[in-house]
Amino acid sequence: MTSSELWGRQAAERYDAQETERSSAAALGPTLAFLAELAGDGRALEFAIGTGRVGVPLRERGVPVVGIELSAHMAAVLRRKTDEDTLPVALGDMATTVVPGEFSLVYLVYNTITNLLTQDEQVECFRNAARHLEPGGRFVIELGIPPLRFLPPGQVAVPFDLAEQHLGFDTFDLVEQVLVSHHFTREGDNGRYRRGSSRHRYAWPAELDLMARIAGLELERRVEDWDGTPFTQDSTQHISVWRKPA
């Protein structure tokens, strides 16, 4: 077991409703096109597949997908959408769990590598990706850039969402390189809010590149988003692609 916090039953049952906007066909279209092109005629392995927000529609596009998921509750929600023969899922952590066969693509979306709370575990995640890749295969990560530029001296919190139904902000431990995401979600019209939080270890693109080198992977491409917008110093996230040498 890694240091990742485990999604429980209630959180798993709420997940799809909370991610409706990111799960729409319009929002997912560029993601699926990007991943399908890299997978080519091969198979894809999704680390931390969750409820199948990306894996299920990618499989529906004709890409054979296998998943690894730490939470049995998240995997149970996925299983309502498709059967085990169509999209196999192994229960376990993404840093050490091994599934049979080789893949042309391993991918990890939506900041999920930060669920691993130590640098050693994040390195092992890269090694596990390389272990599953066929020669010439790619490892893809979607990850936000830590918003430390918004931290004036003495401040430890940065808001990231101020919507009517949800308030969110991150607090930072700059020594441990850990952030805590705090969420206040409005429930119905009774004026009550549900509070939740999760811990993450943030990492910079250069640090990920070093992890990739340790795992024997080479940076092939880095863009700002799934549409391929060039990555710049002002980008707030990145999509990075590392390749296993042929």
C-alpha positions, 0 to 999 in steps of 0.5 A, a space after each residue: 500500500 502506498 501513502 495515497 489516501 483511499 476513496 471511500 464509498 460515499 466519495 466514490 458515489 458522489 464522484 461522477 456527479 461532481 465531475 459532470 462538466 469534465 466528463 462531457 463529450 465536449 470536454 473529453 473530446 481532445 483528451 480522448 483524441 490525444 490518447 487514442 493517437 498515442 495508443 495507435 493499434 496497441 493497448 492502453 493502461 490507465 493508472 488510477 482509473 477511478 470510475 472510468 471517466 476517461 477509460 470507459 469512453 476511450 475503450 468505446 473509441 476502440 482502444 483496448 484499455 486496462 485499469 489499475 485502481 486503489 479504491 474498490 469503491 471507485 472500481 465498483 462504480 466503473 463496473 456498473 458502466 462496463 464489464 470485466 472482459 471489456 475493461 479489466 481493472 486490477 485493484 492495487 496502487 499505481 506505483 507497484 501493481 503489475 498487470 499482464 502484457 505490454 502496452 503502447 500507452 500508459 497514462 495518468 490524468 487529472 493531477 493524480 500522481 500527486 496522490 502519491 505523497 512521497 518522491 520515492 513513490 512518485 519515482 516508483 510510479 514512473 518505473 511501473 509505467 516503464 515496466 508496462 511499456 513496450 519499446 517505443 511506448 509512451 507515458 502521459 501525465 496531466 498535471 497542474 503547475 503549483 501556483 506558488 507565485 500567488 503566495 505573498 510573504 506570510 500567506 499559505 493559502 491560494 483559492 482555486 474555485 469561488 463558485 456559488 456551489 463550491 468554494 475551494 482553496 489550497 494550503 501549502 507546506 513548502 518544506 514538505 512540498 505538500 498541498 492540502 486541497 480544501 473543499 466546501 460544497 453546497 448541499 441543496 438549498 438549506 444553506 449547508 456546506 459539506 467540507 472535505 480535504 485531500 493531501 497531495 505532493 506537488 511536483 514541477 515539470 523538471 522534477 518529473 523529467 528527472 523521475 522519467 530519466 531514472 525510469 529510463 524514459 525520455 521526454 518527447 513532448 510537453 504541451 499546455 493542454 489536450 488541444 496541444 497549446 504550446 507550454 510556456 512560463 505562464 501555463 497553469 498545467 501541462 500534458 507531458 509525454 515520455 517515451 520508452 526508447 525502442 
